[in-house]
Amino acid sequence: MQVEPIINERKSGIHRVNATFISFFHVGAVAALFFPSWQGIVVAVFLYWLAGSLGIGMGYHRLLTHRGFKTPKWLEYILTVCGMLALQDGAINWVATHRIHHQHTEVPGVDPHTPREGKWWSHAGWILTGTAQQHPESVLRRYAPDLYKDRVHVFLNRFYYMPLVILGLILLFAFGWSVFLWGVFFRVTLALHATWLVNSATHLWGSRRFATDDDSRNNWWVALLTFGEGWHNNHHAYPAAARHGLAWYEIDLNWWGIRLLQLLGLAKSIKLAPLNAISAPQQFVPTATKSE
């Protein structure tokens, strides 16, 4: 199976479903500004953390994509559902896309969202065009075989939008329009751009600790927006490592969450970068740390 033709289809035309829903959510996010409420903002901040940190950062990314640690299956499914609240597609599609990114980083026409094809492309153009993350089944089976063998993950992947629909109805009827707009539309839109900044900004701006064979960079403000995902050069150096913030000043809330799970006996087999990764970064060997 060749990946290149599939990725090139991304530029063949507008992905109408994605473009429609993303536009709709941006309109809703702007509308939220006209219905300000502290209750809505508090709900939005809580859900931003729940979906962005527990769901995308810890769940979709560090657990499911890179298997940087292990949890009981019931907790793995809970973290997956939290990630579904971010409306960034199902876990299988998300994981397959990210694994393609790591296997073909910065290769034009192959890496799904390399900035070498344009800043806008890496940020949002790739998700609005062509196949986006809607890969053929053959690609999903190739890049996410572990998830495709799990019937629960296949079910959750198929109905990835349902948790947000249910949550939205609860917020609307229990708290009204203001909380609904902030907790769903504004929060989801902000989180989408935060995640897309990992694809764009952290391959364009920031510092490089490791001489990786790509353009990945450590970007502190993207790390703050994504609970630690912005330490991207560290991540590309050691993709399977559950901890991305390697220095004391590199705040990594997603790692703190994983560490808490470990202390509670809910996370084990945690993979970490070598202890001398900071003091001796020149010893980094790219071919030895490629992702799945």
N, C-alpha and C positions, 0 to 999 in steps of 0.2 A: 504494500500500500504506500503510495507516494503522498506525502503531505502537501507538497508545493502547489499542485493544481487546486486543492481544496482551499488553501489559504488565499490564493490569488482570486478566487471567486468573490472574496470580500469586497473587491472594488468594482464588481459588475453592476451594481445598482443599489438604490436605497432599500434597506431592510424596513419594510413598511410597518410591521408590527412594533419593532423596537422604536422606530422614529415616532410613531403615533403615541405610544405610551410615555416615552421620555418627554416629548413635547407637552403632553397632558400633565405630567407631574411637575414640570417647570412652571406651567401656568398656575397649578395648585399651590406651588411654593410661593409664588408672588402674591397670590390671593391671601395666603396666611399672614402676610405682613399687614394686611388691612383688618385682621381680626386678632390683635395682640392680646395675650393673656399669660399671666405667670404660670397658670396651671398647664396651659398648652406647651409652654417652653420647657417646664420641668418634665413633662411626659416625653417631649421630643428628645431631651438630653438623655433620659434614662433609656429610651428605645435605641438611640444612637449608639450608646454603649453596648446594650444587649445584642443588637444585630451586628454592629461593627466590630466589637472586641470578641465577645463570646462566639458570635456566629461566623463572621468572615475571617478575622485574624486568627483566632484560636482554632475554630472549627474547620471551615472550608480550606484555609491555607496551611496552617502548621500541622494540623492533625490529618485531614483527608488527603491533601495534595502531597505533602512531603513525609507524612508519617513520622514526624519529629518526636512523637510520644504516643503512648497507647492509653486508652480509657476503656471502661466497660462499654459494651455495645449500647446499652440504654442511654448512657451519657453521650456517646458519639451521635446518636440519633437526636438527642435534645439540642446539642450544639449545632447540628445540621439544620434543625427547625429554626433556631435562632438566626442562622445565616439566611434562611429563606425569607425572613422578615426584611432583609435588605433589598429584595427584588433584583438580585444580580444573577438570575437564572438558577436552575437546579444545580446541586452539588456536582453531579457527574459532568455536566457541560462546563461548569466553572473549573473543575479540577483538570479536565482534559485540555482546556485552553491554556491553563497555567503551566501544565507539564510540557506542552508544545513550546511555550515561551522559553522555558528553561533549556529544553533540548536544542532549540534553534535560535538562541538569543541573538538579536540584532541582525539576523539574516533577512534582508528585504524579500518580501513575497512569501516568507515562511513564518517568521516570528509574527504572531497575530497583531502586535501593537508596538513595533519598534519605532522610535522617534526618527530613525534614519529615513523613514518614508514621510516625515513631516510631523511637526509638533501637534497639530490638530488631529492628525490621523491617530497618533499614539494616545491622545487623551480621550476623544469621543468618536472620531471618524470611523474607527474600526468596528465599533459596536452599532453604528448606524448604517453600515454598508454590507452588502452581500450576505454571506452566511452568518456573520457576527459570531455568536457562540453556538449556533445551531448546527453543529457538525453532524455528518452522516453517522449512522449507527456503527459502521465499520471503524471510524475514527475514534468514537467513544469507547468502543471495545478494545481498541489498541492502546489508548492512552489512559484509560481508567478501568482496566479489567477487574481490579479488586472491588470497585464499587458496583460494577455491572453484574457481578456475581451475587450481590446482596439484594434480595427481593425488596427489602424495606427501602433501601436507597433508590432502587429503580422506581418504586411507588412515589417516594418523596420528590424525586426528580421530575416525574411526570406532572405532579400537582404542586410545583414549587410556589405558585402564587396564592394558594389557598390560605396559609397562615396570615398573610397580610390582609386578605379580603376579610377574614373573620375578625382580625384585630381591628380593622377599620370600621366595621359595623358596630363592634362593641364601643369603640371610642365615640362614634357618631351618636349612637342612641343613649349612651350613658353620660356623656359629657358635653355633647353639642359640637357645633361646627368649628369653633376655634381650636379645641383640642384635637379634633379630627384632622384639620388642615395642617397643624403643626406636627402632630405625631405621625402622620402618614406622608403627606406630600412634601412638606418642607424638610423633614428628617430624611426621607428616602433620597430626595434630590441632592441634599448636601452630602450624604454618604456616598452616592454614586460618584460625585466629583472627587471626593476624597480618595476613593479607591482608584479612580482613573488617574489621579495625580501620581500614584505609585508607578503606573505604566509610563507616564510622560515625564513629570518633573524629576523623578529620581533616576532617570536616564539622561538628564540634561544638566541639572544644577546640583551642586553639593561637593562634598569631599570624597576622596577615594583612599581608603586604607589599604586595600588589597589590589594587586595588579591582575584583576580578572580579565578574561578575554572578551569583555563586553563594555558597555558604557555606564554600568550601574554606579550609583553614587549614594552616599549617606546624606540625607536631607532632614534637618531637625524639625522644620515646620510641617513637613508631610508626616513625620513620625508622630508629632503631637495630634494631628488630625486623624490618624489611623491607629492610635494606641500602640505604636512601635513598628509599623510596617515600613516606615520611611528609612530605616537603617538598611537600605537596599544593597549597598555594596557588600556589607557584612553578609547579607543573606545570599547573594550570588556567589560569594566565596565559599560559604558552607550552607547550601540549600536545605539540607535535612536538619540543621540545628534548630531546636525549638526556641532558643534565645537569639534574638537579632541584635539587641543593644548590648554590645560587648564591653564597653567602657562604663564607668560608674555614672558618667554624665549623660549617657545615651538612654533616656527614659523609654522603657519598653513595658507598657502596662499589660500587653498580651502575655509576655513572659511571666510577669507577676501573677497573672491569672493561672497559668499552667503550674507555676510553683505552688500556689495555694492548693490546687487540685492534688498535687503530689503530697503536700503535707496532710491532706485529708484522706490520703490513700486511694485517690481516684485517678491518678496519672502515674505511669511507670514507663520504663524503657525510654527515658528521655535522652535524646541525642543532643550533644552540645559541641561547639567548636573547641579545638584544642586549647588547653590552658595558656599556651604561649602565643595564641593567635594575635594578640595585641602587641606583645613585646617583640615578636619575631614574624611580622606579616610577610616578609620576603620568602619565608619558607612555604608559602601557599603554593599548592600544585593544582591548577584548575582541573586537569583531567581526572583527578582522584576524588573530586567532590561534586560531580554532576548530579543533578536531580534525577528522579525516576524517569 
